[in-house]
Amino acid sequence: MDAILNIVLPIFGCIALGYFSVLRGVFKPGDMRVFSSYIMSFGLPALLFLAFSQRSFGELVTPTYMVVYLLGGLTAGSLIYMIAWAQGNGPARRAIGMLGAMAPNSAYFGYPMILLTFPDLATSVLAMNMLVENFILIPLCMVFLELARPGKQKAIWRSLIGALWITLKRPFVVALILGMVVSVIGVPVPAPLDSLMTMLATATGALSLFVIGGGLVGLPLGGNSLLASQIAIGKLLLQPAAVAAVAFLVIAFGWPGLSPELRTAAILTSAAPMFSIFPVIAQEYGHEGLASLAQTGAVVASLFTLTAFMVLLL
């Protein structure tokens, strides 16, 4: 139990520091956006560049892990979408529910958690999660959100291409691709550049958790509390359960590559709360209150759900 507390307490301690620093006026809510911009523009790109440039693609990426993570996310998102549909929610709410239930916060929450749990696997897990999330799960949800707009029902391919194009322009994706190129070519990274990337990446873990906490202050908590709670439950319980079920099946069928540590990492990262910009995306469709309520509830409840998963798995 001490080992689990040594993981859980630093994670939620950083989140609490971020929350109370904004609540007490040490930082302003706008400062969290500045810190987030640093993470997304410099810290995370440096981290992913180092991850790919210093190891071969085969060492970093395990296809079985990515299949497990992908199918678990699609299962959870689809179930929440169907539940929301059965309850009479409109297409935008259904798509927001799907997004919230299957897009974990791997960059801000999952990476620091795995860094404390399985430090040797942290960069590999982050890289694989980011590939699955940013090239499949999130673009798919963005297509559903775009189709919820009036007159967009026939623009499926255009919406998908648009979502993928936005993804390709993100700094961390550019850095990921550059790291892959360096890895394939086999060119060593110059020592000064390696040191610079390491310095930029070092602050990413703690700062990411700090931003999660600070970002909770002032969120517009309003909307459909039933759907918000279902989204949070889908994210914290349904997705990791789906990932665990898929992992059991691939192991039963003899698929190679999924070590016990990778299986545990897949379950734990899928049990992280939804990504931080979830309310920002929902705001474009007039449902930021629903997303904020779901995210706040998920962050608070994850203290208990993640601790429970760690007790079971570690």
N, C-alpha and C positions, 0 to 999 in steps of 0.2 A: 504493500500500500504506500510505503514511503516513496518508492520509485515513481508511482503514479502521481502522487502529490508534487513531486519534483518536476513533473511535466505540466500538470494542470495549473498549479499556482502561479508559475511565471507567466503562462499564457494569459490567464484572466487577470493577473496583477497588472500586466501592461495595458490590457483593455480598460481596467478600472482607472489606471493613471490617466489615460487619454480622456476618459469620460469626465473625471473630476477636475482635470486641468482646464477643460473648457467650461464646465459648470461653474467653477470658481473664478473664471476670468483670467487664468494664467495664459491661456491661448484663446483666440477667437475661433468661431466655427469656420471662418474663411481660411484660417491657418491650416486646418485639416486638408482643405483642397490643395493648398500649396505643398504640404507634405506628400499628399497622394500623387500630385504631379511629379514630384521628385522620384517617387517609387516607380511609377509607370514609365517615366521618360529616361531615367538613369539607373536606379537601383536594380529593378527587375531585368531590364535589358542586359546590364552587366552580368547579372547572375546567370541568365540563360546563355549568354555568349560564352562565359567560362565553362558552363556545364557541357556544351557541345564541342567547343574548340579543344578541350583538354582530354576528351575521351572519344573513342570511335562510336559511330552511330549504333552499331550492334551492341556495344556495352551499355549504352545509355537507354536504349529503347527495347522494351519487352512487348512484342505484339499481343501475347495472351493477356497481359495486364491491361493494355489499352482496350481490348475487346470486353473484358470484364467491367472495366470502369464505364465504357460507353453503353453497354447493354443495361447496366444497373441504372444509369442516369435516364436513359430512354424509358425504361420501365416505370420509374418513379414519376417522371414528367407526364407520361401518357395516362397514368392512373389518376393523378390530380386533375388533369385536363378533363377526363371523362366524369370525374366526381363533380367538378364545377359545371359541366354541361348538364348533368342530371339534375342539378339544383337550379337550373334556369339562368345561370350567369351568361352574360354576353361574350362574344368572341374575344374582346380585348382582355376581360377579366380571366377568361380561360387561358389565354396565352401567357398572361402575367403569372398565373398559378403554375403553369408548366415551367416557365423560366425560373421562378423561385424555388421550385421543387427539385430541379436537376442541374443547377449551376453553382457548385460549391465555390467558396472563396479560397481557391488553392494558392493564389499569390499572397494574400494578406493573412490568411489563417492556416491553411493547410501546410504551407512550407515551414513556418516556424514550429508547428506542432510535430511534423515529421523530423525536423532538424533536432528536436529534443528527444524524439523516440528512436529513430533509426538514422543517425547522422550520415552514415555512409550512403544511404539511399535517397537522401533529401532532394538533391539536385535532379536525380534521375526521375523521381516521382513527380516533382514539380514540372519538369519538361514534358513528360507524358501526359499529365493532367492538362497542361496548357494546350497541348496539341489537340486533345479530344474536345476540350471545352470551347476553344476559340475557332476551331475549324469545322465542328459538327454541332455540338449541343447549342451553343449560343446563336450561331447563324440560323439554325432550324427554328428556334424560338422567335428570332427577329422576323423570320418569314411569316409566322403565324400572327405576330403583332401587326405587321404591315398589311396583311390580308384582312385584318379587323377594321382597317380604315375604309370609309365609304368609297366605292368605285375601284377598289384594289383587288377584287376577287380573282381577276384573271392575270395578275402580274406575279405569279409564283416564281418563275425563273428570274425575272428582273429583280425581285426582292432578294432572292438567294444570292445572285451575283453581286448585288449592292452590299449585302451583309459581309460577304467574303472579301470584297474590295476594301471595305472599312477595316476588316481584320488585318489584311495584308499591310496596311499603312501604319499600323500601331508600332511604336518603337521596339517593344519587346519581341514582336514577331520578326521585324527586320533583323534584330540582333540574333534571334534564334536561327534564322536562315543563314546569316553570315557565319555563325558558329558552326553550322552544319557544313558549309562550304569549306571552311578552314579544316574541319575534321576529315572531310573526304579527300581534300588535296594533300593533307598531311604536313602543312606548313606550320612550324612552331610559332607560337605567339611571342613576340619580342618581350623581354622581361619588363621594361618600363610600362608597356601596355597591359601586361598581365597584372602588374602591381596596381595600376590605375583601376582596372576593372574590379580587382579584389577589394580595393578601398570603397568603391561605389556600392558594391554588393553587400559589404559587411553590415551596414546599418539597416538593410532592408527588412530583416525578420522582426526586430523589436519595433521599428518605426511603423511597420504594417499593422501590428496589433494595437499600437497607440492610436493610429488613425481610425481603426474600427470603433474604439471606445469614444473618441472625440466626435466622430461622425454621428453618434446616436443622439447627441444633444440638439434639441430643437427640431427633430423630425416631426412632420405633421401626422400625429397618431390619430387617424380617423378612418372610417370605412367599414367594410364588411368584416366584423370580428370573427365570424364563423369561417369564412374563406381564408382569412389571414391565419387563423390557427391551423387550418387544414394544410396550408402551404408550409407553415413551420414544421408541422408533424411530418409532412412528406419529405421535407429537406433533412430533418434531423434523424428520423427513424425509418421512413419508407425507403429512401435511397440507399442507405447503408445495408438495410435488410435485403434489398434487391441485389446489391453488389455481392453480398455474402452468398446469396442463393446462386447467382451466376458463377461465382468462384467455385462453389461446391460442384456444380455441373461440369465445368471445364476440367477440374481435377478428376472427377469420376470418369470422364471420357478420355483421360490421359493426355490432355494438352500440355506441352512442355513449357517450362520457363516461369511458372508462377510459384515462387518460393513462399514459405509461410510468412516471411517478413513482408514480401510484396503484397500478399493477400491481406495482411493486417493493415498495411499502409493504404491500400485501396479502400477498405472499409472505413478507416478513421478519417481519411480526407473527404470521402463522400458524406461523412457525418458532420462536416463543418457547416456553419451557417452559409446562407447565400452570399454572393459577391456584393461588394460595398456599393456599387453603382446601381443596384437593383431599383431603389426608389427613384433615381435620376431617370432611368429608362422608362419606368412606369409613369413618370410625370408627363412625358410626351403624349400619353394616351389618357390623361386625366385621372389616374388611379394611384398617385403617389402616396396617399393616405393608407391605402390597402397594403402597398409594398412596404412602407415604413413600419406599419404595425406588425407585419409578418417578420420583417428583419429584426426589429427590436426584440420581439418575443423569441425569435430563434437564437439570437446572441445570448440572451439571458438564460434560456432553457438549455443551451448547449453546455453550460457549466455542469449540469447534472447528467445529460445524455452522453456527452463525451467521456465523462468520468466513468459512467456505467460501462461503456464500450471498452474502455481501457482495462477495467477490472476483469472483464470477460476475455479479452484478447491478449493482454500482456502478461 
